[in-house]
Amino acid sequence: MFSVVGLTLDEVSSGSLPHNNLAKTLDNRRTKSNFRFAEIILVYTTVETDTQGSAERTKYRQQGQFLVFLYFNDAAVEACKEMGIPIRVLDRIDESQLPARRATVMERPYLAPVSK
């Protein structure tokens, strides 16, 4: 499953991008030994020339005005929760419902804390 995450113009212009914060946190964990590989984090977005973006804006209009849509897999959503990175989940979709023309924004290992 994937979560549809909407980003507003203000979030994009301010650089407050959840996938960037997630990447920085994961990079910081890479050098520490108290984390283990758990899953692969995947975050996609639509390709600029794809018409899916405008269809998504119409579909989620009642929830806000979004400039960009990201698609976080379950591992990415879980990692954001664990790390306190806020995301606005608009919907949950199956992999088959992802845009056919999409770009990979992030594909990294999820380094989870080692249980004690």
BANUZA-981616 format. One record per residue: x, y, z of N, C-alpha, C, O, CB in turn; chain. Coordinates in steps of 0.001 Angstrom, whole numbers. Glycine has a CB too. Layout:
[node [X; Y; Z]; [X; Y; Z]; [X; Y; Z]; [X; Y; Z]; [X; Y; Z]; A];
...
This chain:
[node [841; -1184; 0]; [0; 0; 0]; [881; 1242; 0]; [2010; 1238; 491]; [-954; 1; 1216]; A];
[node [324; 2292; -565]; [996; 3581; -615]; [65; 4646; -53]; [-1155; 4556; -190]; [1429; 3930; -2063]; A];
[node [652; 5648; 576]; [-102; 6789; 1078]; [137; 7965; 157]; [1277; 8274; -190]; [296; 7135; 2536]; A];
[node [-949; 8623; -240]; [-862; 9819; -1061]; [-642; 10992; -113]; [-1449; 11232; 785]; [-2154; 10018; -1946]; A];
[node [450; 11719; -315]; [809; 12856; 534]; [776; 14111; -326]; [1413; 14166; -1378]; [2222; 12660; 1198]; A];
[node [35; 15115; 122]; [-60; 16364; -617]; [840; 17428; -19]; [919; 17573; 1201]; [-1494; 16851; -645]; A];
[node [1520; 18176; -885]; [2350; 19299; -455]; [1789; 20580; -1064]; [1494; 20638; -2258]; [3844; 19091; -869]; A];
[node [1647; 21605; -223]; [1135; 22883; -685]; [2262; 23719; -1288]; [3439; 23382; -1159]; [459; 23640; 469]; A];
[node [1886; 24803; -1942]; [2872; 25730; -2509]; [3770; 26285; -1402]; [4981; 26406; -1591]; [2165; 26888; -3263]; A];
[node [3190; 26622; -255]; [3987; 27152; 862]; [5026; 26141; 1342]; [6165; 26512; 1625]; [3073; 27548; 2026]; A];
[node [4646; 24880; 1436]; [5586; 23844; 1881]; [6720; 23667; 873]; [7885; 23531; 1250]; [4853; 22505; 2091]; A];
[node [6368; 23672; -394]; [7385; 23496; -1438]; [8322; 24699; -1455]; [9541; 24535; -1509]; [6723; 23307; -2830]; A];
[node [7748; 25932; -1407]; [8605; 27125; -1451]; [9499; 27258; -231]; [10624; 27744; -343]; [7757; 28362; -1579]; A];
[node [9021; 26835; 930]; [9827; 26961; 2156]; [10864; 25848; 2275]; [11744; 25899; 3134]; [8921; 26951; 3387]; A];
[node [10755; 24851; 1415]; [11694; 23729; 1489]; [11330; 22729; 2568]; [12131; 21856; 2901]; [13087; 24239; 1731]; A];
[node [10134; 22847; 3117]; [9676; 21932; 4168]; [9134; 20659; 3522]; [7926; 20428; 3479]; [8584; 22606; 5063]; A];
[node [10053; 19845; 3023]; [9674; 18655; 2275]; [9944; 17408; 3116]; [11086; 17157; 3503]; [10440; 18584; 932]; A];
[node [8911; 16633; 3398]; [9082; 15490; 4298]; [10077; 14456; 3788]; [10789; 13850; 4590]; [7759; 14827; 4525]; A];
[node [10145; 14239; 2487]; [11071; 13232; 1966]; [12524; 13691; 2135]; [13409; 12857; 2322]; [10772; 12944; 479]; A];
[node [12785; 15003; 2072]; [14141; 15495; 2309]; [14537; 15331; 3775]; [15662; 14933; 4077]; [14253; 16967; 1894]; A];
[node [13607; 15640; 4685]; [13873; 15449; 6115]; [14114; 13976; 6431]; [14986; 13636; 7231]; [12700; 15986; 6957]; A];
[node [13343; 13121; 5803]; [13499; 11678; 5998]; [14865; 11219; 5496]; [15545; 10442; 6166]; [12374; 10906; 5273]; A];
[node [15266; 11695; 4327]; [16569; 11314; 3765]; [17715; 11742; 4681]; [18647; 10971; 4909]; [16753; 11936; 2370]; A];
[node [17648; 12960; 5203]; [18700; 13456; 6108]; [18796; 12599; 7363]; [19892; 12254; 7804]; [18432; 14918; 6497]; A];
[node [17647; 12260; 7933]; [17641; 11451; 9153]; [18198; 10064; 8880]; [18972; 9538; 9679]; [16220; 11346; 9726]; A];
[node [17815; 9470; 7760]; [18332; 8144; 7420]; [19835; 8192; 7177]; [20557; 7274; 7566]; [17615; 7590; 6183]; A];
[node [20312; 9261; 6533]; [21754; 9403; 6311]; [22508; 9503; 7632]; [23600; 8950; 7765]; [22044; 10637; 5450]; A];
[node [21942; 10196; 8598]; [22580; 10309; 9915]; [22644; 8965; 10626]; [23591; 8700; 11367]; [21830; 11315; 10783]; A];
[node [21664; 8129; 10411]; [21630; 6813; 11061]; [22651; 5845; 10461]; [23110; 4918; 11128]; [20232; 6215; 10952]; A];
[node [22989; 6070; 9223]; [23840; 5136; 8494]; [25161; 4847; 9206]; [25687; 3738; 9113]; [24120; 5677; 7119]; A];
[node [25687; 5823; 9903]; [26996; 5676; 10552]; [26904; 5140; 11973]; [27926; 4920; 12623]; [27709; 7001; 10569]; A];
[node [25705; 4933; 12449]; [25533; 4465; 13831]; [25241; 2972; 13847]; [24565; 2449; 12961]; [24396; 5240; 14537]; A];
[node [25751; 2301; 14853]; [25627; 840; 14909]; [24341; 355; 15569]; [24046; -840; 15524]; [26798; 268; 15644]; A];
[node [23564; 1257; 16184]; [22358; 808; 16868]; [21118; 803; 15968]; [19988; 870; 16451]; [22105; 1684; 18064]; A];
[node [21347; 724; 14660]; [20253; 627; 13698]; [20493; -552; 12771]; [21634; -898; 12465]; [20110; 1936; 12888]; A];
[node [19392; -1170; 12324]; [19496; -2326; 11441]; [18617; -2099; 10220]; [17643; -1348; 10265]; [19090; -3631; 12178]; A];
[node [18980; -2758; 9136]; [18177; -2699; 7918]; [16837; -3377; 8179]; [16799; -4490; 8702]; [18916; -3372; 6723]; A];
[node [15753; -2726; 7825]; [14432; -3301; 8038]; [13692; -3515; 6709]; [13260; -4629; 6414]; [13609; -2397; 8961]; A];
[node [13549; -2469; 5923]; [12808; -2540; 4667]; [13361; -1495; 3710]; [14267; -736; 4052]; [11284; -2327; 4900]; A];
[node [12811; -1468; 2527]; [13155; -421; 1562]; [12080; 659; 1624]; [10884; 372; 1578]; [13286; -1002; 107]; A];
[node [12528; 1894; 1729]; [11630; 3043; 1697]; [11519; 3493; 242]; [12521; 3667; -451]; [12146; 4212; 2626]; A];
[node [10282; 3677; -201]; [10021; 4157; -1561]; [9129; 5388; -1497]; [8109; 5399; -809]; [9362; 3047; -2431]; A];
[node [9527; 6417; -2221]; [8696; 7609; -2373]; [8720; 7968; -3855]; [9782; 8123; -4458]; [9208; 8812; -1467]; A];
[node [7522; 8096; -4426]; [7370; 8458; -5829]; [6651; 9796; -5945]; [6031; 10264; -4990]; [6602; 7361; -6596]; A];
[node [6738; 10397; -7105]; [5937; 11547; -7462]; [5539; 11404; -8925]; [6045; 10536; -9637]; [6707; 12879; -7207]; A];
[node [4633; 12260; -9361]; [4229; 12205; -10765]; [5286; 12882; -11625]; [5992; 13775; -11155]; [2847; 12875; -10971]; A];
[node [5397; 12473; -12859]; [6263; 13116; -13833]; [5564; 14412; -14245]; [4348; 14433; -14432]; [6552; 12177; -15079]; A];
[node [6331; 15482; -14385]; [5739; 16799; -14666]; [4799; 16818; -15853]; [3816; 17559; -15847]; [6819; 17793; -14898]; A];
[node [5079; 16016; -16877]; [4237; 16026; -18075]; [3021; 15104; -17953]; [2207; 15020; -18873]; [5058; 15620; -19280]; A];
[node [2901; 14416; -16817]; [1783; 13496; -16627]; [531; 14278; -16241]; [607; 15235; -15471]; [2119; 12438; -15548]; A];
[node [-598; 13879; -16764]; [-1858; 14545; -16438]; [-2428; 14084; -15103]; [-3413; 14652; -14630]; [-2872; 14300; -17534]; A];
[node [-1836; 13073; -14488]; [-2346; 12559; -13213]; [-2325; 13645; -12140]; [-3211; 13678; -11286]; [-1519; 11345; -12752]; A];
[node [-1331; 14535; -12165]; [-1235; 15592; -11162]; [-2483; 16450; -11124]; [-2995; 16743; -10044]; [-27; 16461; -11428]; A];
[node [-2985; 16859; -12281]; [-4194; 17681; -12298]; [-5415; 16874; -11859]; [-6310; 17411; -11206]; [-4424; 18263; -13698]; A];
[node [-5455; 15607; -12208]; [-6558; 14753; -11755]; [-6524; 14606; -10238]; [-7568; 14622; -9586]; [-6486; 13363; -12429]; A];
[node [-5320; 14463; -9673]; [-5176; 14353; -8216]; [-5616; 15651; -7538]; [-6296; 15614; -6513]; [-3711; 14018; -7836]; A];
[node [-5229; 16804; -8109]; [-5618; 18086; -7514]; [-7136; 18202; -7441]; [-7681; 18700; -6456]; [-5032; 19262; -8325]; A];
[node [-7812; 17741; -8484]; [-9278; 17769; -8490]; [-9831; 16796; -7460]; [-10754; 17134; -6719]; [-9825; 17430; -9890]; A];
[node [-9281; 15607; -7408]; [-9766; 14563; -6494]; [-9649; 14988; -5030]; [-10544; 14706; -4233]; [-8990; 13265; -6716]; A];
[node [-8545; 15667; -4668]; [-8302; 16017; -3267]; [-8545; 17496; -2968]; [-8100; 17996; -1935]; [-6887; 15657; -2893]; A];
[node [-9239; 18192; -3850]; [-9486; 19626; -3702]; [-10133; 19972; -2361]; [-9789; 20993; -1765]; [-10368; 20117; -4832]; A];
[node [-11044; 19161; -1882]; [-11736; 19452; -620]; [-10799; 19367; 583]; [-11122; 19890; 1649]; [-12902; 18488; -428]; A];
[node [-9640; 18715; 427]; [-8699; 18580; 1539]; [-7620; 19669; 1516]; [-6816; 19763; 2443]; [-8044; 17203; 1501]; A];
[node [-7600; 20486; 462]; [-6624; 21570; 380]; [-6174; 21784; -1051]; [-6569; 21055; -1961]; [-5419; 21276; 1269]; A];
[node [-5331; 22808; -1238]; [-4781; 23100; -2559]; [-3341; 22621; -2584]; [-2471; 23208; -1941]; [-4875; 24625; -2898]; A];
[node [-3099; 21570; -3316]; [-1790; 20924; -3322]; [-1089; 21123; -4655]; [-1690; 21017; -5725]; [-1929; 19434; -3021]; A];
[node [180; 21412; -4556]; [1007; 21628; -5728]; [1656; 20335; -6200]; [1774; 20078; -7398]; [2067; 22665; -5432]; A];
[node [2074; 19525; -5224]; [2822; 18291; -5502]; [2182; 17145; -4734]; [1705; 17312; -3611]; [4331; 18442; -5116]; A];
[node [2184; 15979; -5365]; [1733; 14768; -4685]; [2886; 13783; -4630]; [3579; 13552; -5621]; [502; 14142; -5402]; A];
[node [3075; 13210; -3458]; [4082; 12172; -3250]; [3361; 10900; -2852]; [2262; 10945; -2298]; [5130; 12592; -2165]; A];
[node [3975; 9779; -3134]; [3396; 8473; -2810]; [4406; 7730; -1946]; [5437; 7273; -2441]; [3038; 7650; -4114]; A];
[node [4109; 7609; -646]; [4994; 6970; 332]; [4550; 5522; 536]; [3370; 5257; 766]; [4988; 7749; 1689]; A];
[node [5503; 4584; 451]; [5131; 3206; 796]; [4993; 3110; 2319]; [5320; 4053; 3040]; [6197; 2173; 259]; A];
[node [4508; 1965; 2797]; [4247; 1807; 4227]; [5498; 2005; 5076]; [5419; 2564; 6170]; [3665; 439; 4495]; A];
[node [6652; 1553; 4586]; [7900; 1728; 5335]; [8245; 3208; 5474]; [8735; 3630; 6521]; [9054; 978; 4644]; A];
[node [7996; 3997; 4436]; [8271; 5438; 4485]; [7345; 6134; 5479]; [7778; 7013; 6224]; [8114; 6067; 3086]; A];
[node [6083; 5747; 5493]; [5123; 6336; 6432]; [5525; 5984; 7864]; [5522; 6845; 8745]; [3676; 5838; 6132]; A];
[node [5865; 4731; 8088]; [6273; 4286; 9418]; [7525; 5018; 9879]; [7618; 5426; 11037]; [6515; 2775; 9425]; A];
[node [8480; 5184; 8987]; [9719; 5892; 9329]; [9420; 7347; 9692]; [9992; 7873; 10647]; [10724; 5829; 8152]; A];
[node [8537; 7997; 8947]; [8174; 9381; 9265]; [7520; 9465; 10640]; [7819; 10376; 11412]; [7227; 9951; 8192]; A];
[node [6643; 8535; 10951]; [6006; 8523; 12278]; [7062; 8373; 13360]; [7078; 9124; 14336]; [4966; 7379; 12384]; A];
[node [7934; 7407; 13181]; [8959; 7129; 14185]; [9879; 8332; 14398]; [10301; 8598; 15524]; [9781; 5911; 13773]; A];
[node [10186; 9046; 13341]; [11141; 10157; 13405]; [10478; 11503; 13656]; [11158; 12527; 13722]; [11930; 10225; 12126]; A];
[node [9160; 11511; 13795]; [8447; 12754; 14073]; [8386; 13707; 12892]; [8321; 14923; 13072]; [9084; 13445; 15223]; A];
[node [8408; 13158; 11686]; [8327; 13967; 10474]; [6859; 14012; 10043]; [6297; 12993; 9642]; [9246; 13387; 9328]; A];
[node [6239; 15195; 10126]; [4814; 15263; 9789]; [4566; 15106; 8286]; [5266; 15685; 7456]; [4230; 16586; 10271]; A];
[node [3569; 14322; 7971]; [3109; 14192; 6584]; [1589; 14279; 6580]; [932; 13885; 7544]; [3598; 12845; 5937]; A];
[node [1044; 14793; 5501]; [-398; 14921; 5350]; [-861; 13816; 4406]; [-728; 13932; 3188]; [-797; 16345; 4812]; A];
[node [-1403; 12753; 4974]; [-1872; 11623; 4166]; [-3301; 11914; 3717]; [-4207; 12076; 4535]; [-1799; 10275; 4970]; A];
[node [-3478; 11975; 2419]; [-4785; 12268; 1844]; [-5580; 11018; 1539]; [-6811; 11030; 1550]; [-4627; 13076; 595]; A];
[node [-4859; 9928; 1263]; [-5534; 8712; 805]; [-4552; 7552; 903]; [-3343; 7754; 1016]; [-6070; 8872; -660]; A];
[node [-5087; 6332; 860]; [-4274; 5111; 789]; [-4665; 4405; -498]; [-5847; 4239; -798]; [-4488; 4173; 2057]; A];
[node [-3649; 3989; -1259]; [-3926; 3341; -2541]; [-3061; 2093; -2689]; [-2026; 1954; -2037]; [-3674; 4317; -3717]; A];
[node [-3504; 1200; -3550]; [-2713; 15; -3894]; [-1622; 409; -4880]; [-1703; 1451; -5531]; [-3614; -1108; -4492]; A];
[node [-621; -421; -4980]; [464; -168; -5925]; [-66; -40; -7348]; [464; 742; -8138]; [1506; -1286; -5851]; A];
[node [-1097; -795; -7680]; [-1667; -743; -9030]; [-2310; 607; -9339]; [-2542; 918; -10508]; [-2696; -1846; -9201]; A];
[node [-2601; 1410; -8328]; [-3223; 2718; -8519]; [-2201; 3856; -8604]; [-2577; 5012; -8796]; [-4192; 2991; -7389]; A];
[node [-921; 3538; -8463]; [114; 4561; -8605]; [93; 5101; -10028]; [-294; 4389; -10955]; [1517; 3991; -8254]; A];
[node [505; 6351; -10210]; [566; 6881; -11577]; [1474; 6022; -12449]; [2548; 5606; -12014]; [1064; 8340; -11571]; A];
[node [1050; 5762; -13657]; [1861; 4944; -14570]; [3176; 5643; -14875]; [4222; 4999; -14961]; [1093; 4658; -15882]; A];
[node [3127; 6946; -15035]; [4339; 7735; -15291]; [4720; 8401; -13985]; [4145; 9420; -13605]; [4121; 8802; -16439]; A];
[node [5687; 7823; -13305]; [6105; 8358; -12011]; [7619; 8401; -11939]; [8322; 7678; -12644]; [5534; 7514; -10855]; A];
[node [8089; 9258; -11078]; [9524; 9388; -10852]; [9824; 8959; -9423]; [9057; 9253; -8506]; [10012; 10850; -11116]; A];
[node [10933; 8269; -9239]; [11347; 7855; -7905]; [12034; 9036; -7232]; [13024; 9562; -7739]; [12290; 6610; -7962]; A];
[node [11503; 9445; -6092]; [12063; 10544; -5311]; [13063; 9991; -4305]; [14090; 10612; -4032]; [10944; 11340; -4591]; A];
[node [12755; 8816; -3755]; [13633; 8200; -2774]; [13476; 6687; -2815]; [12364; 6165; -2884]; [13338; 8737; -1363]; A];
[node [14600; 6001; -2771]; [14621; 4547; -2636]; [15844; 4240; -1787]; [16972; 4242; -2281]; [14667; 3801; -4052]; A];
[node [15614; 3978; -508]; [16707; 3730; 436]; [16295; 2671; 1438]; [15113; 2381; 1625]; [17113; 5027; 1164]; A];
[node [17300; 2106; 2071]; [16971; 1169; 3152]; [16443; 1933; 4364]; [16923; 3018; 4692]; [18213; 324; 3546]; A];
[node [15463; 1354; 5007]; [14938; 1886; 6264]; [15794; 1283; 7360]; [15826; 66; 7545]; [13396; 1554; 6467]; A];
[node [16474; 2135; 8071]; [17311; 1693; 9180]; [16521; 1897; 10458]; [16362; 3022; 10933]; [18676; 2466; 9224]; A];
[node [16025; 791; 11011]; [15188; 839; 12209]; [16049; 659; 13446]; [17092; 8; 13387]; [14086; -241; 12158]; A];
[node [15621; 1235; 14575]; [16378; 1042; 15815]; [16416; -444; 16190]; [15437; -1167; 16006]; [15756; 1873; 16968]; A];
[node [17556; -879; 16715]; [17691; -2253; 17177]; [16935; -2396; 18486]; [17111; -1586; 19395]; [19186; -2650; 17349]; A];
[node [16094; -3421; 18589]; [15345; -3681; 19834]; [16296; -4172; 20911]; [17223; -4937; 20646]; [14212; -4722; 19600]; A];
[node [16049; -3725; 22114]; [16907; -4156; 23232]; [16180; -5079; 24158]; [16750; -5535; 25149]; [17419; -2965; 24011]; A];
